[in-house]
Amino acid sequence: MNCHQHAIKDFDLQLEMNDLEMNMLKDGSGDVLPYNENRMDELEQKKLKLLLGKRFHQNATHAYWYYLERATK
């Protein structure tokens, strides 16, 4: 269970770094600069993959918790 919790923390850091990089591709008004649109698309796809990975590990953590609760009763 701890390995899944550690993975969730790592995913959070990667998501934070991804968000920072996405913000760097924008101009002062919050619009994506035209020459950065492809990179923004790549980062959005990466964010989706990271969120799916985080979801997997979050569900695994909950499953282990449920199993341990049932085993101790």
A tleap script that builds the chain and sets N, CA, C and O, in Angstrom:
source leaprc.protein.ff14SB
mol = sequence {
  NMET ASN CYS HIE GLN HIE ALA ILE LYS ASP
  PHE ASP LEU GLN LEU GLU MET ASN ASP LEU
  GLU MET ASN MET LEU LYS ASP GLY SER GLY
  ASP VAL LEU PRO TYR ASN GLU ASN ARG MET
  ASP GLU LEU GLU GLN LYS LYS LEU LYS LEU
  LEU LEU GLY LYS ARG PHE HIE GLN ASN ALA
  THR HIE ALA TYR TRP TYR TYR LEU GLU ARG
  ALA THR CLYS
}
set mol.1.N position { 0.824 -1.183 0.000 }
set mol.1.CA position { 0.000 0.000 0.000 }
set mol.1.C position { 0.875 1.256 0.000 }
set mol.1.O position { 0.542 2.246 -0.652 }
set mol.2.N position { 1.984 1.216 0.727 }
set mol.2.CA position { 2.865 2.384 0.776 }
set mol.2.C position { 3.434 2.740 -0.589 }
set mol.2.O position { 3.613 3.916 -0.903 }
set mol.3.N position { 3.718 1.723 -1.402 }
set mol.3.CA position { 4.287 2.023 -2.725 }
set mol.3.C position { 3.270 2.786 -3.571 }
set mol.3.O position { 3.650 3.655 -4.356 }
set mol.4.N position { 1.992 2.475 -3.423 }
set mol.4.CA position { 0.967 3.208 -4.165 }
set mol.4.C position { 0.848 4.645 -3.657 }
set mol.4.O position { 0.650 5.569 -4.446 }
set mol.5.N position { 0.968 4.831 -2.350 }
set mol.5.CA position { 0.907 6.182 -1.790 }
set mol.5.C position { 2.105 7.012 -2.258 }
set mol.5.O position { 1.971 8.200 -2.551 }
set mol.6.N position { 3.260 6.382 -2.323 }
set mol.6.CA position { 4.450 7.079 -2.818 }
set mol.6.C position { 4.285 7.437 -4.296 }
set mol.6.O position { 4.683 8.517 -4.733 }
set mol.7.N position { 3.696 6.523 -5.048 }
set mol.7.CA position { 3.467 6.795 -6.475 }
set mol.7.C position { 2.512 7.975 -6.641 }
set mol.7.O position { 2.702 8.800 -7.534 }
set mol.8.N position { 1.497 8.066 -5.800 }
set mol.8.CA position { 0.547 9.183 -5.873 }
set mol.8.C position { 1.265 10.499 -5.625 }
set mol.8.O position { 1.005 11.484 -6.316 }
set mol.9.N position { 2.155 10.529 -4.657 }
set mol.9.CA position { 2.927 11.750 -4.389 }
set mol.9.C position { 3.787 12.118 -5.592 }
set mol.9.O position { 3.911 13.293 -5.939 }
set mol.10.N position { 4.383 11.107 -6.228 }
set mol.10.CA position { 5.197 11.366 -7.407 }
set mol.10.C position { 4.343 11.900 -8.549 }
set mol.10.O position { 4.750 12.828 -9.248 }
set mol.11.N position { 3.168 11.322 -8.742 }
set mol.11.CA position { 2.269 11.814 -9.780 }
set mol.11.C position { 1.870 13.263 -9.508 }
set mol.11.O position { 1.779 14.067 -10.436 }
set mol.12.N position { 1.632 13.596 -8.243 }
set mol.12.CA position { 1.287 14.983 -7.905 }
set mol.12.C position { 2.409 15.945 -8.300 }
set mol.12.O position { 2.152 17.024 -8.833 }
set mol.13.N position { 3.656 15.545 -8.033 }
set mol.13.CA position { 4.793 16.391 -8.420 }
set mol.13.C position { 4.900 16.529 -9.933 }
set mol.13.O position { 5.144 17.619 -10.450 }
set mol.14.N position { 4.717 15.421 -10.638 }
set mol.14.CA position { 4.779 15.475 -12.096 }
set mol.14.C position { 3.661 16.340 -12.666 }
set mol.14.O position { 3.880 17.089 -13.618 }
set mol.15.N position { 2.457 16.241 -12.087 }
set mol.15.CA position { 1.341 17.071 -12.540 }
set mol.15.C position { 1.613 18.551 -12.284 }
set mol.15.O position { 1.284 19.401 -13.111 }
set mol.16.N position { 2.210 18.851 -11.141 }
set mol.16.CA position { 2.549 20.242 -10.827 }
set mol.16.C position { 3.579 20.781 -11.820 }
set mol.16.O position { 3.451 21.908 -12.300 }
set mol.17.N position { 4.597 19.979 -12.128 }
set mol.17.CA position { 5.605 20.405 -13.090 }
set mol.17.C position { 4.987 20.585 -14.476 }
set mol.17.O position { 5.327 21.525 -15.196 }
set mol.18.N position { 4.089 19.693 -14.842 }
set mol.18.CA position { 3.417 19.782 -16.136 }
set mol.18.C position { 2.597 21.067 -16.223 }
set mol.18.O position { 2.619 21.752 -17.245 }
set mol.19.N position { 1.873 21.392 -15.150 }
set mol.19.CA position { 1.070 22.618 -15.127 }
set mol.19.C position { 1.952 23.864 -15.252 }
set mol.19.O position { 1.600 24.813 -15.953 }
set mol.20.N position { 3.092 23.854 -14.570 }
set mol.20.CA position { 4.020 24.987 -14.672 }
set mol.20.C position { 4.511 25.155 -16.106 }
set mol.20.O position { 4.575 26.269 -16.625 }
set mol.21.N position { 4.859 24.030 -16.741 }
set mol.21.CA position { 5.338 24.111 -18.120 }
set mol.21.C position { 4.226 24.600 -19.048 }
set mol.21.O position { 4.487 25.364 -19.978 }
set mol.22.N position { 2.990 24.166 -18.801 }
set mol.22.CA position { 1.865 24.631 -19.624 }
set mol.22.C position { 1.668 26.137 -19.457 }
set mol.22.O position { 1.400 26.840 -20.431 }
set mol.23.N position { 1.798 26.626 -18.243 }
set mol.23.CA position { 1.652 28.065 -18.003 }
set mol.23.C position { 2.760 28.875 -18.656 }
set mol.23.O position { 2.542 30.026 -19.036 }
set mol.24.N position { 3.938 28.294 -18.790 }
set mol.24.CA position { 5.055 28.993 -19.424 }
set mol.24.C position { 4.827 29.195 -20.918 }
set mol.24.O position { 5.457 30.055 -21.533 }
set mol.25.N position { 3.937 28.412 -21.498 }
set mol.25.CA position { 3.674 28.506 -22.932 }
set mol.25.C position { 2.641 29.576 -23.274 }
set mol.25.O position { 2.326 29.793 -24.444 }
set mol.26.N position { 2.120 30.236 -22.256 }
set mol.26.CA position { 1.080 31.239 -22.466 }
set mol.26.C position { 1.672 32.638 -22.401 }
set mol.26.O position { 2.726 32.866 -21.808 }
set mol.27.N position { 0.957 33.573 -23.030 }
set mol.27.CA position { 1.370 34.969 -22.942 }
set mol.27.C position { 0.757 35.594 -21.691 }
set mol.27.O position { 0.122 34.896 -20.900 }
set mol.28.N position { 0.934 36.864 -21.510 }
set mol.28.CA position { 0.467 37.555 -20.314 }
set mol.28.C position { -1.042 37.520 -20.116 }
set mol.28.O position { -1.512 37.619 -18.983 }
set mol.29.N position { -1.807 37.382 -21.188 }
set mol.29.CA position { -3.263 37.366 -21.061 }
set mol.29.C position { -3.819 35.960 -20.862 }
set mol.29.O position { -5.032 35.789 -20.738 }
set mol.30.N position { -2.957 34.961 -20.829 }
set mol.30.CA position { -3.395 33.596 -20.582 }
set mol.30.C position { -3.674 32.787 -21.829 }
set mol.30.O position { -4.100 31.636 -21.735 }
set mol.31.N position { -3.440 33.371 -23.009 }
set mol.31.CA position { -3.649 32.659 -24.268 }
set mol.31.C position { -2.370 31.925 -24.662 }
set mol.31.O position { -1.260 32.396 -24.412 }
set mol.32.N position { -2.553 30.769 -25.281 }
set mol.32.CA position { -1.400 30.013 -25.757 }
set mol.32.C position { -0.845 30.705 -26.996 }
set mol.32.O position { -1.578 31.036 -27.928 }
set mol.33.N position { 0.444 30.909 -26.982 }
set mol.33.CA position { 1.095 31.516 -28.140 }
set mol.33.C position { 1.007 30.557 -29.329 }
set mol.33.O position { 1.165 29.348 -29.159 }
set mol.34.N position { 0.757 31.085 -30.528 }
set mol.34.CA position { 0.537 30.214 -31.700 }
set mol.34.C position { 1.661 29.205 -31.948 }
set mol.34.O position { 1.394 28.069 -32.338 }
set mol.35.N position { 2.890 29.602 -31.730 }
set mol.35.CA position { 4.005 28.692 -31.988 }
set mol.35.C position { 4.195 27.664 -30.869 }
set mol.35.O position { 5.077 26.810 -30.961 }
set mol.36.N position { 3.373 27.736 -29.808 }
set mol.36.CA position { 3.442 26.774 -28.708 }
set mol.36.C position { 2.248 25.827 -28.677 }
set mol.36.O position { 2.123 25.025 -27.751 }
set mol.37.N position { 1.372 25.907 -29.670 }
set mol.37.CA position { 0.155 25.093 -29.640 }
set mol.37.C position { 0.446 23.597 -29.673 }
set mol.37.O position { -0.208 22.834 -28.962 }
set mol.38.N position { 1.409 23.161 -30.476 }
set mol.38.CA position { 1.736 21.731 -30.537 }
set mol.38.C position { 2.270 21.229 -29.203 }
set mol.38.O position { 1.888 20.155 -28.739 }
set mol.39.N position { 3.147 22.002 -28.591 }
set mol.39.CA position { 3.706 21.607 -27.294 }
set mol.39.C position { 2.606 21.569 -26.232 }
set mol.39.O position { 2.616 20.700 -25.361 }
set mol.40.N position { 1.658 22.508 -26.303 }
set mol.40.CA position { 0.550 22.520 -25.352 }
set mol.40.C position { -0.303 21.266 -25.514 }
set mol.40.O position { -0.732 20.674 -24.524 }
set mol.41.N position { -0.547 20.862 -26.749 }
set mol.41.CA position { -1.302 19.628 -26.991 }
set mol.41.C position { -0.581 18.420 -26.394 }
set mol.41.O position { -1.208 17.548 -25.791 }
set mol.42.N position { 0.745 18.376 -26.568 }
set mol.42.CA position { 1.532 17.278 -25.998 }
set mol.42.C position { 1.427 17.261 -24.480 }
set mol.42.O position { 1.289 16.198 -23.876 }
set mol.43.N position { 1.494 18.436 -23.861 }
set mol.43.CA position { 1.428 18.518 -22.402 }
set mol.43.C position { 0.038 18.157 -21.883 }
set mol.43.O position { -0.081 17.582 -20.801 }
set mol.44.N position { -0.999 18.479 -22.625 }
set mol.44.CA position { -2.348 18.088 -22.219 }
set mol.44.C position { -2.520 16.578 -22.289 }
set mol.44.O position { -3.173 15.989 -21.427 }
set mol.45.N position { -1.940 15.943 -23.311 }
set mol.45.CA position { -1.978 14.486 -23.411 }
set mol.45.C position { -1.184 13.853 -22.263 }
set mol.45.O position { -1.604 12.850 -21.685 }
set mol.46.N position { -0.043 14.446 -21.944 }
set mol.46.CA position { 0.769 13.950 -20.831 }
set mol.46.C position { 0.012 14.068 -19.520 }
set mol.46.O position { 0.064 13.165 -18.685 }
set mol.47.N position { -0.694 15.184 -19.336 }
set mol.47.CA position { -1.470 15.387 -18.119 }
set mol.47.C position { -2.552 14.321 -17.986 }
set mol.47.O position { -2.781 13.804 -16.892 }
set mol.48.N position { -3.210 13.993 -19.078 }
set mol.48.CA position { -4.230 12.953 -19.056 }
set mol.48.C position { -3.635 11.612 -18.638 }
set mol.48.O position { -4.221 10.901 -17.822 }
set mol.49.N position { -2.479 11.263 -19.191 }
set mol.49.CA position { -1.815 10.011 -18.829 }
set mol.49.C position { -1.416 10.001 -17.357 }
set mol.49.O position { -1.566 8.987 -16.676 }
set mol.50.N position { -0.911 11.126 -16.870 }
set mol.50.CA position { -0.525 11.210 -15.462 }
set mol.50.C position { -1.743 11.062 -14.555 }
set mol.50.O position { -1.674 10.386 -13.529 }
set mol.51.N position { -2.845 11.684 -14.925 }
set mol.51.CA position { -4.062 11.573 -14.120 }
set mol.51.C position { -4.601 10.140 -14.121 }
set mol.51.O position { -5.093 9.661 -13.099 }
set mol.52.N position { -4.511 9.465 -15.250 }
set mol.52.CA position { -4.942 8.064 -15.303 }
set mol.52.C position { -4.054 7.186 -14.413 }
set mol.52.O position { -4.548 6.292 -13.726 }
set mol.53.N position { -2.755 7.445 -14.429 }
set mol.53.CA position { -1.843 6.698 -13.564 }
set mol.53.C position { -2.117 6.973 -12.097 }
set mol.53.O position { -2.112 6.056 -11.275 }
set mol.54.N position { -2.355 8.222 -11.772 }
set mol.54.CA position { -2.661 8.581 -10.385 }
set mol.54.C position { -3.955 7.904 -9.940 }
set mol.54.O position { -4.049 7.404 -8.819 }
set mol.55.N position { -4.945 7.893 -10.822 }
set mol.55.CA position { -6.224 7.246 -10.501 }
set mol.55.C position { -6.022 5.762 -10.218 }
set mol.55.O position { -6.614 5.226 -9.281 }
set mol.56.N position { -5.193 5.091 -11.017 }
set mol.56.CA position { -4.914 3.676 -10.798 }
set mol.56.C position { -4.340 3.437 -9.407 }
set mol.56.O position { -4.796 2.553 -8.681 }
set mol.57.N position { -3.343 4.226 -9.044 }
set mol.57.CA position { -2.689 4.037 -7.750 }
set mol.57.C position { -3.612 4.434 -6.591 }
set mol.57.O position { -3.550 3.831 -5.520 }
set mol.58.N position { -4.447 5.422 -6.794 }
set mol.58.CA position { -5.410 5.807 -5.756 }
set mol.58.C position { -6.410 4.671 -5.535 }
set mol.58.O position { -6.723 4.341 -4.392 }
set mol.59.N position { -6.909 4.076 -6.609 }
set mol.59.CA position { -7.832 2.955 -6.484 }
set mol.59.C position { -7.166 1.752 -5.829 }
set mol.59.O position { -7.788 1.062 -5.021 }
set mol.60.N position { -5.912 1.498 -6.169 }
set mol.60.CA position { -5.184 0.384 -5.560 }
set mol.60.C position { -5.005 0.610 -4.065 }
set mol.60.O position { -5.137 -0.325 -3.275 }
set mol.61.N position { -4.706 1.841 -3.673 }
set mol.61.CA position { -4.575 2.157 -2.243 }
set mol.61.C position { -5.876 1.886 -1.514 }
set mol.61.O position { -5.877 1.313 -0.425 }
set mol.62.N position { -6.975 2.295 -2.108 }
set mol.62.CA position { -8.278 2.071 -1.476 }
set mol.62.C position { -8.615 0.586 -1.413 }
set mol.62.O position { -9.199 0.124 -0.433 }
set mol.63.N position { -8.255 -0.159 -2.443 }
set mol.63.CA position { -8.518 -1.597 -2.450 }
set mol.63.C position { -7.714 -2.293 -1.346 }
set mol.63.O position { -8.248 -3.146 -0.637 }
set mol.64.N position { -6.439 -1.936 -1.199 }
set mol.64.CA position { -5.635 -2.516 -0.122 }
set mol.64.C position { -6.211 -2.154 1.243 }
set mol.64.O position { -6.273 -3.004 2.131 }
set mol.65.N position { -6.623 -0.931 1.417 }
set mol.65.CA position { -7.203 -0.509 2.687 }
set mol.65.C position { -8.451 -1.342 2.984 }
set mol.65.O position { -8.623 -1.835 4.099 }
set mol.66.N position { -9.311 -1.494 1.991 }
set mol.66.CA position { -10.544 -2.260 2.176 }
set mol.66.C position { -10.213 -3.698 2.546 }
set mol.66.O position { -10.818 -4.253 3.462 }
set mol.67.N position { -9.260 -4.311 1.846 }
set mol.67.CA position { -8.877 -5.676 2.137 }
set mol.67.C position { -8.338 -5.800 3.555 }
set mol.67.O position { -8.699 -6.737 4.268 }
set mol.68.N position { -7.482 -4.875 3.979 }
set mol.68.CA position { -6.927 -4.944 5.337 }
set mol.68.C position { -8.008 -4.757 6.395 }
set mol.68.O position { -7.971 -5.408 7.439 }
set mol.69.N position { -8.962 -3.882 6.136 }
set mol.69.CA position { -10.067 -3.690 7.080 }
set mol.69.C position { -10.896 -4.960 7.210 }
set mol.69.O position { -11.279 -5.345 8.315 }
set mol.70.N position { -11.168 -5.598 6.107 }
set mol.70.CA position { -11.968 -6.828 6.143 }
set mol.70.C position { -11.196 -7.980 6.788 }
set mol.70.O position { -11.783 -8.819 7.473 }
set mol.71.N position { -9.900 -8.017 6.572 }
set mol.71.CA position { -9.078 -9.116 7.108 }
set mol.71.C position { -8.930 -9.006 8.619 }
set mol.71.O position { -8.740 -10.020 9.290 }
set mol.72.N position { -9.011 -7.815 9.161 }
set mol.72.CA position { -8.827 -7.644 10.602 }
set mol.72.C position { -10.123 -7.846 11.389 }
set mol.72.O position { -10.105 -7.822 12.619 }
set mol.73.N position { -11.234 -8.041 10.702 }
set mol.73.CA position { -12.513 -8.255 11.405 }
set mol.73.C position { -12.827 -9.699 11.573 }
set mol.73.O position { -13.863 -10.044 12.142 }
savepdb mol mol.pdb
quit
